[in-house]
Amino acid sequence: MEVRTVAVTQSGFRFGFSGSPFAGIEEVVDAAVRAERAGFDTFVLADLPGALSPLITLAAVARATTTIKVAPFVLNTGLWNPATVARELATLDRVSGGRVEINLGSGIPLPALQGLIPPDRDTRFERLRVTIESLKASFEAPGITPGFAGRPRLIVAGTGDRTLRLAAAEADGFIIAGVPPVPKVHLPPGHLVLPELTATEAFVERLRRYAGDRAGQLEVGTSGTVTVTDDASGAAESLAAIHTYLTPEQVRSSPKILIGTTGEIAAQVLDRGRRLGLTYYVLRGAPQEVLADVISRVREAQAKSLVLR
């Protein structure tokens, strides 16, 4: 099978660590400190019902760290007023000394959010669009915000075609949340639908077509669940028993799954970079200190590649 490679202007992978918004505040802060020591570029928190508020918690994280960037991953714009969330994000940027990144999504209508976010996709998408518009306006003129310390990276996450087009036109990057067609399956708690690699290639290629001349500057990322093991085949078979719409081989090649030794996982990250043009991975599922070896291996390989050019 022919393996396509994608050329991007950006050099070097960025890595994020996904903390648990359901943990205690001390545990979250400790996780961020450990992620900073391990060499991660960003520390992120999800915006979920019943969990810690990501923006307030990230303010505590910012006061306990010095270099790592902080970001909601992703902020559910259906829950927020576009103007006031710009003020909250600008305040967090001030508290962190300019270390905020902004990841936005239109949100999923979970049962716990019934009556709190728009129930239909069109209205949720419009809220996302207006939030981006409000944020970009506040980058230029503070309005009711205290003003951002700098110009934060603005990234959009999503699954639908119109979200691709919005990110291609208005954002600095795109996070792959899902890839259509999304199978209608019921999965155990803690498991999300995994995109198949070939479908993801076509999906990202569409994004780049929409981006046109700025495609090379558009950061493309995703989240990945990491399983560090000497038995990658066995781990993939176990996951395929849950994700019955994929074979074990398709599970192993899905961009949202990283399985194997740290060396094998680093090779998978680099392969996804070549095939999909990924430049940003948000990782979870393994300790920061273990993932530090993956980061080190990827950066060492990329440094060698640059020397050989």
N, C-alpha and C positions, 0 to 999 in steps of 0.2 A: 504494500500500500504506500502510495506517495505521501510523504510528510511535508506539508506546507510550512513555510516560515514567514513570519510577519516582521517587517522592518519598522522600527519606531525610533524617533529622534531621542527620546529620553535614554539615559544610560543608568544602569544600576537598579536593582530591586529595592523596594521599600517594604518593611515588615511591620505589621501592627499586631498587638496582643489584645485579645478580647477578654476583658474582665467579666465577672459575674455580677449583674445588677441586683441579684437576689441575695448576695452575701452582705455581711455587715460592713459598715463604712471602714472600719480599721482593716478588715481583710482586703477590701478593694484597694485601699491606699497602699498596703503592703504589696499587693500584686503589681501595682504600677511601679513602685520603687524597684522591685525585682526585674520587671520588664525593662526598665531604663538601664539597669546594670547589665542585663543580658544583651543589650545592643539593639533593642527594638526602636523603630522610628516613631511609632504612635501607640497610645493606649486608648482603647475605645470601650464604650459601654452601649448596650442596646437600650432602646426606649420602649419598655414593655409594661403592660398593666400589672400592678402588684409589686413592682420592683422599685428600686431607688430611682429618683429623678436623675437622669444622666447629667444634666447641666450643673445642678448643685453638687452632685458627687464629684464631678470632674473639677470643680473649683477646689475641693479639698485635695484631690490628686495633684493639682497644679501647685499648691502650696508646699507639697511634700517632695516634689521633683524639680529638676532644673533644666533638662534638655529635651525630654520626650514630649512630643506633641500630644494633645488631648482632643478627643472627638466623640460625638455621639455616632453610633453605628447601628442603624441610621436613625435620624430624628424623624418621627412620625408626624409629618406636617399636618395631617388631618386633626391632630390634637392641639395644635398651636395656632395662635393668632399671628399672621405674618409680620405685623409691625412690632408686636411685643417680643416675639421670639428673636427678632433682630437685636433688640435691646439686651436680652438675656445673653445672646451669643457674643455681643460686643463686650459686655461686662466680663464674661468668662475670658475673652481674649485679653482684656486689661489685667485681670487677676493672674493670668498665666504668663504675662510678659510677651504676648504675641505668639503663643504656641497653639492656638485653636485651629483645627480643621473642621469643615462643615460637611457632613454627609447627610443627604436628605432623601426621603422616600415618601410616597403618597400614603403608605400605611395599609395594613391588612385589617379588615373589619372583624376582629376577634370578638367572640361573644361578650367578653368583659368590657368591650368598648362600645357596645350597642347604645346608641343615643348620645355618644360623645364625639364620634367622628362621622363625617358624611357617609351614608350607607351605600351610595352608588359610586362607581369608578370615575364617571365623568366629573363629578363634583370634587372628589379627592384629587384627581389629576389637576383640576383648575386651582385647588388650594396649593398644590406643589408648585405650579407655575407662578402663582402670585407671590409665594414665599421667596422663590428665587429672585423674582423681580424686586421685591422689597429689600432683600439682602444686598443685591448688587447696587441698588440706589443708596443704601446706607454706607456702602464702601466709599462712595463718592461724596456724599453729604450726610452727616450723622443723623439729622432728624431728631427723633426722640431717644436715640441711642447715645452713649457717651463717646462713640466713635471707636472704631477698631484700632488696635495697636499697629496693625499692618494690614495687608491684603491677604486674608486667609484663603487657603485652597477650598474650592467649592465643588463638591462631588455629588452626583445624582445616582441613586440606585433604583433598579427596576427590572421589569420583565417584558412589558409591552412595547410595541413599535413606536407609539407616540412618545414614550419616555426616552427611548433611544434617540429620537429626533430632538427632543428637548435638551438632553445632555450634550448631544453633538453640537447644538447651536449655542448653548448658554453656559455650560459647565466646564470645569477644568479636568474633569474625569468622570468615569462611569464605573459603578460597582455592579457586577453580575449578581443579581438576586436569584433569578430563575431563568430558564430558557424554554420558550414555547416550542412545541406543545407540552404543557405541564400535565403529566398524568394525574388522573383523579384517583388517588389512593389514600387510604387511611394508614398512617404510620404511628408507631409508638411515640410517646412523649420524648422530646430531645432529638428526634430525627426529622430532617427536612428533605424534600424531594431533591434528588441529585441530577444535575444536567448531564447529558451524554456529550462526549467530547466533540463528535462530528457536528452535532447540532449547535454546540457552543461556537465552533469555528465559523459557521455560517452566520450566527447571531452577531458575533463581534465584527465580522466582515461588513455586515450591514451598517453597524455603528460607524465604522470608518468611512464607508461611502457617504453616509449622511454628513460626516464631519468635514469631508472635502480636504481643503488645503491645510486645515489644522489637525488632521488625523494623527500626525506624528507627534504632536504635543499633548494629545489627549491621554491622560493616565487611565489605564484599564486595570481594574482589580477585582478581587473576589475574596470571600472568606473560605477558609479551609479547616476541616477537622483533621487533626493529626493523630495517627496511631503509630507509636514507635514500637516495632516488633521485629523479631528475626523470622517470623512466619507471615510474610505479607500475603501469600496465597490463601492461607487459612483465615486470616482476618478479612480478606475480600470475600471469601465464600460466606462467612458469617454475616457480613453486611448485605450480600446479595440475597440471603434468605429473608431479610427484612425488606430490602428494596427489590421486590420480585420483578419489576419492570426492566431491570438491568441484569446482565450476566456478570460473573465475578470479574471478567476482564474489563467490562464497561465501568464497573465500580472503581477499579484501580485507576482507570484513565480519566474519571470524572474530575474536573478542575476543583471541585469542592471537597475532594478526599485526597489525603496524603498518607500513604501507608508504607512502612518498611523501617530499615535502619536509618539513622540520621543521614548517612551518606546517600542512601537510596532516595530519601525524601528530598534532599538537596538537588539530586539529579532530576526528580520529577518537577520541582519548582523551575529549574532551568529549562526543561523541556516545554513546560506550559508557557514560559516566556517566549520561546522560539515559535511555538505553534499558534498561540493565541495573542501574542503581544502583551501578555500580562506584565505589569511592572509593580504591582502592589498586592501583597497577600496579608490578610488578617487571619492570624492563627489562633486556634484554641484546641484543647484536648490533651496537651502535654505541658509539663512544667517549663517555666521560662528558661531555667538553666539547661534543660535538655535541648530546647529549641535554639538556644544560643549557638550550638554546634551546627545546626542547619544553616543559620544566618551566616556564620563564619565560612562555611564551605561554599555557599552561593557567592558570597562577596569575593572570596579567594579565586573562584573559577572565573568570575567576571573580570577581575583585575588581570588575570593571566590572559584572557581573551583580548583585552584592550592593548596589552603589551605586544601581542602577536599581530595586531592589525598594521 
